[in-house]
Amino acid sequence: MGRSVMSIGLLVLGCLVCSAAACEPTEPGTGENNVQARLVDFMPNQNNWNYPDYAACIDLDGNKPIEWRQRYGWASFCGRVGPRGRNSCGCCIKVTNSETGESVTVRVIHTCGGEAMD
């Protein structure tokens, strides 16, 4: 499968934005604190930004234009706030590292087990 998993620090989810068009900035919601996070490398660069066969969102978003697929990094999401399961496909999450304060926006392409984010 080519997925590499490693533990990273706790993250704080700033907001979950779901829009058919794009992940436009919105006012952050309350988000979630102390979310379990693991790094999963979906290897988009090596796979020409094609969703992996196991991605839960492949039939919903896998054929979107490459510009749409490349705009944000990819993540799995199964949080307690916002859409869950396949309803979260294509949504964007602003993720902030609670230790460094650095933030990044990622797009949900896969669901995960439990209340976690990959």
Buried (B, 14 or more C-beta within 10 A) or exposed (E): EEBEEEEEEEBBBBBBBBEEEEBEEEEBBEBBEEBBBEEBBBBBEEEEBBBBEEBBBBEBBBEBEEEBBEBBBBBBBBBEBBBEEEEBBBBBBBBBBEEEEEEEBBBBBBBBEEBBBB
